[in-house]
Amino acid sequence: MRTVGVVTTSRADFGICRPILRALVVEPSMRLALYVSGMHLSARFGNTVDEIEAEGFGVAERVGVLSDLDTPEAVASAMARGVSGFARVFARRRPDLLLVIGDRFEMHAAALAALPFGIPVAHIHGGETTEGAFDESLRHCVTKLSHLHFVANQEYARRVVQLGEEPWRVTVAGAPSLDNLQDLDPLSPDELEREQGIRVTPETLLVTFHPTTLEYEDAGVQTDELLAALEESGRPLVFTMPNADTDGLAIRSRIESFVARCPRAAASENLGTRGYFGAMAACAAMVGNSSSALVEAPSFGLPAVNVGNRQRGRMRGANVIDTGYRRVDISSAITLALTPAFRESLLGKPNPYGDGLASPRIVTRLKEIPLDSSLIMKRFYDLPGRGIL
């Protein structure tokens, strides 16, 4: 039986990997080892490891990395703790394959720790770009540490090959989070209000704003401009809270103060996948800089105002309106997003991130790939043609 270790570090990537976890649990030839780290183990972020266990997924290992600080030094130290923590996990019992997702520093730590153990690494969501965050560098580092690549579309497959990865290692699977739309019923507005105390109406703006880590010193000013625009909108507001990134506390404290004084606003640490999808299905538009505005929102035909540089370079659907950080620009983008004509223009538009069938493609590949030296020993794949660009 083949053991697949899967790393999850936050509510966001757990929502992405949930369909894969479900497929692995019922696959008779594979054994799941779930490694929980990052925000899942922090009381500040809701101890979401409890929700993982409540869904019936056993936790093989807990790897604590975060401190109470969010300075550059604290984040770098957390990266170091992640490498040493995952090294101890692999020394006790190494998986046959390790599955990591995206671009979090905890994911990078797990992939780096696997290297001296000779553990083959499979990476989801490689080839994408987020030019405003240092996650951009981490994602491409994880690509070079990985032996299998599950990408969202052909454009991202091309980029992974451009990084020197052999084409046979790359599978265009789509975004696994879209698989949740096949088998998870979003919470209705009534269920959201009853279970989480959050009221979402067709007038509501759903807001998620994370630090742009290459501009972390401007996080406070950027948040102030966003909040001013949201206040001017006059709309009901539901905030989901920022990630554990550099200067995330500056954003968090401003949102908490805003919600405390604005009766139209509410905040949730963790809506959960069903709750978040329910909010997306019911609200008027999304505002902020979350990847969910680009990856999941197109499947809802949901307008999304993408603020600033965090997602710059990432492929987007017709639902996304890009804007800068000035409140006047954000307000103008919100006004456009809320026009009936813009929403109607999204009807029938495809989601560039896939068809909601990623997890069977991924699990089949993990099950069938030979675990031999040809997988571990990587060759740099040179693109056709010669010369210096």
C-alpha positions in Angstrom: 0.0 0.0 0.0 1.4 3.4 -1.0 1.4 6.1 1.7 0.7 9.6 0.4 1.6 12.4 2.9 -0.5 15.6 2.4 0.4 18.9 3.9 -2.3 21.4 4.9 -1.4 24.7 6.6 -4.6 26.9 6.5 -8.3 27.0 5.9 -7.6 28.0 2.3 -5.5 25.0 1.3 -7.6 22.6 3.2 -10.5 23.6 1.1 -8.3 23.0 -2.0 -7.2 19.5 -0.9 -10.4 18.2 0.7 -11.6 16.5 -2.5 -8.2 14.8 -2.9 -8.2 13.7 0.8 -11.7 12.2 0.2 -10.5 10.3 -2.9 -7.4 9.1 -1.1 -9.3 7.8 1.9 -11.5 5.5 -0.3 -8.7 4.4 -2.6 -7.8 0.8 -1.4 -4.3 0.9 -2.8 -3.3 4.1 -0.9 -2.9 5.3 2.6 -3.3 8.9 3.7 -0.9 10.6 6.1 -2.2 14.1 6.8 0.4 16.6 8.1 -1.2 19.7 9.7 0.8 22.8 10.2 0.7 26.6 10.1 -2.5 28.5 10.9 -4.5 25.3 11.7 -2.6 25.0 15.0 -3.0 28.6 16.1 -5.7 29.8 18.4 -5.5 33.3 16.8 -6.7 31.7 13.5 -9.4 29.5 15.0 -7.6 26.2 15.8 -9.0 24.9 12.5 -7.3 21.5 13.1 -10.4 20.8 15.1 -12.6 21.2 12.0 -10.3 18.8 10.1 -10.8 16.1 12.7 -14.5 16.9 12.9 -14.7 16.0 9.2 -13.3 12.6 10.0 -9.7 13.0 8.7 -7.1 11.6 11.1 -4.1 13.8 11.7 -0.8 11.9 11.3 1.4 14.7 12.5 1.2 18.3 13.8 4.1 20.5 12.9 4.0 23.8 14.8 5.8 26.7 13.1 4.1 30.1 13.8 4.9 32.5 16.6 2.7 35.4 17.8 4.7 37.9 15.7 4.4 38.7 12.0 7.7 40.5 11.3 10.1 39.4 8.6 12.3 37.9 11.2 9.4 36.0 12.7 8.3 34.6 9.3 11.9 33.6 8.4 12.2 31.8 11.8 8.9 30.1 11.2 10.3 28.8 7.9 13.3 27.4 9.7 11.1 25.7 12.3 9.0 24.2 9.5 12.1 22.6 7.9 13.3 21.1 11.1 9.8 20.1 12.2 9.0 18.2 8.9 12.5 16.7 9.0 11.6 15.1 12.4 8.3 13.8 10.9 10.0 12.2 7.9 12.7 10.7 10.1 10.1 8.9 12.2 8.2 7.6 9.2 8.6 8.8 5.6 5.7 8.7 3.1 6.1 7.2 -0.3 5.0 10.5 -1.9 4.5 14.0 -0.4 1.7 16.2 -1.8 2.0 20.0 -1.3 -0.1 22.9 -2.6 0.6 26.3 -3.8 3.1 28.8 -2.3 2.9 29.1 1.5 6.2 29.1 3.3 5.1 26.1 5.4 4.6 24.1 2.1 8.1 25.2 1.0 9.5 24.0 4.3 7.9 20.6 3.9 9.2 20.2 0.3 12.7 21.3 1.3 12.8 18.9 4.3 11.8 16.0 1.9 14.8 16.6 -0.3 17.5 14.8 1.7 15.2 11.9 2.4 14.7 11.2 -1.3 10.9 11.6 -0.9 9.2 12.3 -4.3 7.1 15.5 -4.1 4.0 16.2 -6.0 3.0 19.9 -6.3 -0.4 21.4 -7.0 -0.9 24.9 -8.5 2.6 25.4 -9.9 3.3 27.7 -12.8 1.1 30.5 -11.5 2.4 34.0 -10.8 1.6 36.4 -7.9 4.1 39.1 -8.5 3.2 41.2 -5.4 4.1 38.6 -2.9 7.2 36.6 -2.0 5.0 33.6 -2.5 5.9 34.0 -6.1 9.5 32.9 -5.4 8.4 30.1 -3.0 6.0 28.6 -5.6 8.7 28.4 -8.2 11.2 27.0 -5.6 8.7 24.3 -4.7 8.3 23.5 -8.5 12.1 22.8 -8.6 11.9 20.7 -5.5 9.0 18.6 -6.9 8.9 15.6 -9.1 5.3 15.7 -10.3 3.2 18.8 -11.1 -0.5 19.2 -11.2 -1.4 22.5 -12.8 -4.6 24.3 -13.4 -4.4 24.9 -17.2 -2.2 24.7 -20.2 -0.6 28.1 -19.7 0.6 27.1 -16.3 1.9 23.7 -17.7 3.9 25.7 -20.2 5.5 27.8 -17.5 6.4 24.7 -15.4 8.2 23.2 -18.5 9.8 26.6 -19.0 11.3 26.2 -15.6 13.1 23.1 -16.8 10.7 20.4 -15.8 10.3 17.5 -18.1 6.8 17.5 -19.8 6.0 13.9 -18.7 6.0 15.1 -15.1 3.3 17.7 -15.7 -0.5 16.9 -15.6 -3.1 19.5 -16.4 -5.6 18.6 -13.7 -7.5 21.9 -13.0 -8.0 23.5 -9.6 -9.0 20.9 -7.0 -11.0 23.5 -5.0 -13.6 23.5 -7.9 -14.3 19.8 -7.2 -16.0 20.9 -4.0 -18.8 22.4 -6.1 -19.6 18.9 -7.3 -20.2 17.4 -3.8 -20.5 20.1 -1.2 -23.8 22.0 -0.8 -23.1 25.7 0.0 -24.7 26.9 3.2 -27.8 28.9 2.5 -28.1 32.5 3.9 -30.3 31.2 6.6 -27.8 28.5 7.5 -25.0 31.0 7.6 -26.9 33.2 9.9 -28.0 30.4 12.2 -24.7 28.5 12.3 -22.2 31.4 12.2 -24.1 34.5 13.0 -23.2 36.0 9.6 -25.9 37.6 7.5 -25.3 37.6 3.7 -27.8 39.2 1.4 -27.8 40.0 -2.4 -26.6 43.5 -1.4 -23.5 42.2 0.6 -19.9 42.7 -0.4 -17.6 39.7 0.6 -14.2 41.1 1.6 -10.9 39.3 2.0 -7.7 41.3 2.1 -4.3 39.7 2.7 -0.8 41.3 3.1 1.0 42.0 -0.2 4.2 40.7 1.3 6.6 42.6 -1.1 4.8 45.8 0.0 4.3 44.8 3.7 5.3 48.2 5.0 2.4 49.7 3.2 -0.2 47.2 4.6 -1.8 49.7 7.0 -2.2 52.5 4.4 -3.5 50.1 1.8 -6.1 48.7 4.3 -7.2 52.2 5.3 -7.9 53.1 1.6 -9.8 49.9 1.1 -11.9 50.4 4.3 -12.7 54.0 3.3 -14.0 52.8 -0.1 -16.1 50.1 1.5 -17.6 52.6 3.9 -18.5 54.9 1.0 -20.2 52.0 -0.7 -23.0 51.9 1.9 -23.2 48.2 1.4 -23.5 45.4 4.0 -20.0 43.9 4.4 -18.7 40.5 5.5 -15.0 40.2 6.1 -12.9 37.0 6.2 -9.7 37.6 8.1 -6.1 37.8 6.6 -3.5 35.1 6.5 -0.5 34.7 8.8 1.8 36.8 6.5 4.2 39.6 7.1 2.3 42.5 8.8 -1.0 40.7 8.7 -1.7 42.0 12.2 -1.8 45.6 10.8 -4.6 44.5 8.5 -6.4 42.4 11.1 -6.5 45.2 13.8 -7.9 47.7 11.3 -10.6 45.4 10.2 -11.6 44.6 13.8 -11.8 48.3 14.6 -13.9 49.0 11.5 -16.3 46.1 12.2 -16.6 47.3 15.9 -17.8 50.8 14.8 -19.7 49.9 11.6 -23.1 48.2 12.1 -23.2 47.1 8.5 -20.0 45.1 8.8 -19.3 41.6 10.3 -16.2 39.5 10.3 -15.5 35.7 10.4 -12.2 34.0 11.2 -13.3 31.0 9.2 -16.5 30.5 7.3 -15.4 27.0 6.2 -15.7 25.8 2.6 -19.5 25.4 2.6 -19.9 28.7 4.4 -17.5 30.6 2.1 -19.2 29.1 -1.0 -22.6 30.0 0.4 -21.4 33.6 0.9 -20.1 33.7 -2.7 -23.4 32.3 -4.0 -25.5 34.8 -2.2 -23.5 38.1 -2.2 -23.3 40.9 -4.7 -19.6 40.9 -5.3 -16.2 40.1 -3.8 -13.6 42.8 -2.9 -10.0 42.4 -1.9 -7.0 40.4 -3.1 -7.8 36.7 -2.4 -7.0 34.1 -5.0 -10.5 32.8 -4.6 -11.8 35.8 -6.5 -9.8 34.5 -9.5 -10.1 30.7 -9.0 -13.5 29.9 -7.5 -15.6 33.1 -8.1 -15.8 32.6 -11.9 -17.8 29.4 -11.3 -20.4 31.5 -9.5 -20.5 34.2 -12.1 -19.5 36.5 -9.3 -18.0 39.9 -9.9 -14.7 40.5 -8.1 -12.8 43.7 -7.5 -9.1 42.7 -7.2 -7.2 45.4 -5.2 -3.5 46.0 -5.8 -0.6 43.8 -6.7 -0.9 40.6 -4.7 -2.5 38.6 -7.6 -0.7 40.5 -10.4 0.3 38.1 -13.2 -2.2 35.4 -12.3 -4.7 34.4 -15.0 -8.1 35.8 -14.4 -11.6 35.3 -15.8 -14.0 37.9 -17.1 -15.4 38.4 -13.6 -12.3 40.2 -12.3 -11.9 44.0 -12.2 -8.4 45.1 -11.3 -7.8 48.3 -9.4 -5.1 50.2 -7.5 -5.0 51.0 -3.8 -6.6 54.5 -3.9 -10.0 54.7 -2.4 -11.4 56.5 -5.4 -10.2 53.8 -7.7 -11.6 51.0 -5.5 -14.9 52.8 -5.3 -15.1 53.1 -9.1 -14.3 49.4 -9.5 -17.0 48.5 -6.9 -19.6 50.6 -8.7 -18.8 48.9 -12.0 -18.9 45.4 -10.4 -22.4 46.1 -9.0 -23.9 47.1 -12.3 -26.5 44.6 -13.6 -24.8 44.8 -17.1 -21.5 43.6 -15.7 -23.0 40.7 -13.9 -25.0 39.7 -16.9 -21.9 39.8 -19.0 -20.5 36.9 -17.0 -23.2 34.4 -17.9 -21.8 31.4 -19.6 -18.2 32.5 -19.3 -15.8 29.6 -18.7 -13.6 29.3 -15.6 -9.9 29.3 -16.7 -9.1 27.1 -13.7 -10.8 23.9 -14.7 -13.9 21.8 -14.8 -14.2 20.5 -11.2 -12.7 17.0 -11.9 -9.2 17.6 -10.7 -9.0 15.1 -7.8 -9.6 11.9 -9.8 -6.9 13.0 -12.2 -4.5 13.7 -9.4 -5.2 10.5 -7.4 -5.0 8.3 -10.5 -1.6 9.7 -11.3 -0.3 9.3 -7.8 -1.5 5.7 -7.8 0.0 4.7 -11.1 3.3 6.6 -11.2 6.3 4.2 -10.7 8.3 5.0 -7.6 11.7 4.4 -9.1 14.9 6.2 -9.8 13.5 7.8 -13.0 11.0 9.8 -10.8 13.6 10.9 -8.3 16.5 11.7 -10.6 15.5 14.8 -12.5 16.9 16.1 -15.7 16.7 19.8 -16.7 14.5 20.0 -19.8 15.8 22.6 -22.2 13.3 24.3 -24.5 13.8 23.9 -28.2 16.1 26.4 -29.8 19.4 27.9 -28.9 20.9 31.3 -28.1 20.6 33.9 -25.4 17.4 35.8 -25.1 
